[in-house]
Amino acid sequence: MPRWLRQFTFNQINEFYKKEAEEYNKATKKSSSSTLVDSSGKVNKENWKDVKVPKVTSGPSKTKYK
């Protein structure tokens, strides 16, 4: 593999992982700065509105026999 191609490939991979790390850090900062339950055990209603609940998929579909 030519030197220029190795450098290009390495730089592309390096950029990808740097962007991924930035996005991860942004996501963890947001979630750690706001908690749903405070130290006394009360639910913070304002932060509850911002929670994104993942869509629950039902299990595997049932098999239909003829």
C-alpha positions in Angstrom: 0.0 0.0 0.0 1.5 3.4 -0.9 2.5 5.8 1.8 0.0 8.4 0.8 -2.9 5.9 0.8 -1.9 4.7 4.3 -1.9 8.3 5.6 -5.2 9.1 4.0 -6.8 6.0 5.4 -5.4 6.7 8.9 -6.6 10.3 8.8 -10.1 9.3 7.8 -10.3 6.7 10.5 -8.9 9.2 13.0 -11.4 11.8 12.1 -14.3 9.4 12.5 -13.3 8.4 16.0 -12.7 12.0 17.0 -16.2 12.9 15.9 -17.6 9.9 17.6 -15.9 10.8 20.9 -17.2 14.4 20.6 -20.8 13.2 20.1 -20.4 10.8 23.0 -19.1 13.5 25.3 -22.0 15.8 24.3 -24.6 13.1 25.0 -23.1 12.3 28.4 -22.8 15.9 29.5 -26.5 16.5 28.8 -27.7 13.4 30.6 -25.4 13.9 33.6 -26.3 17.5 34.1 -30.0 16.9 34.6 -31.3 14.1 36.8 -34.8 12.9 37.1 -34.7 12.2 40.8 -32.9 14.6 43.3 -31.1 13.5 46.4 -34.3 13.7 48.6 -36.1 11.3 46.2 -38.4 13.7 44.6 -39.0 13.5 40.8 -38.0 16.6 38.9 -41.1 17.1 36.6 -39.4 19.6 34.3 -36.6 17.2 33.3 -39.1 14.3 32.9 -40.6 16.1 29.9 -37.3 15.9 28.0 -36.8 12.2 28.4 -36.9 10.3 25.2 -38.3 6.8 25.8 -37.1 4.2 23.2 -39.9 2.6 21.2 -40.6 -0.9 22.5 -41.0 -3.5 19.8 -43.2 -6.4 20.4 -41.5 -9.8 20.4 -41.2 -12.0 17.3 -44.3 -12.2 15.3 -46.5 -15.3 15.7 -46.3 -18.0 13.1 -49.5 -18.6 11.2 -50.1 -22.1 10.1 -52.6 -23.0 7.4 
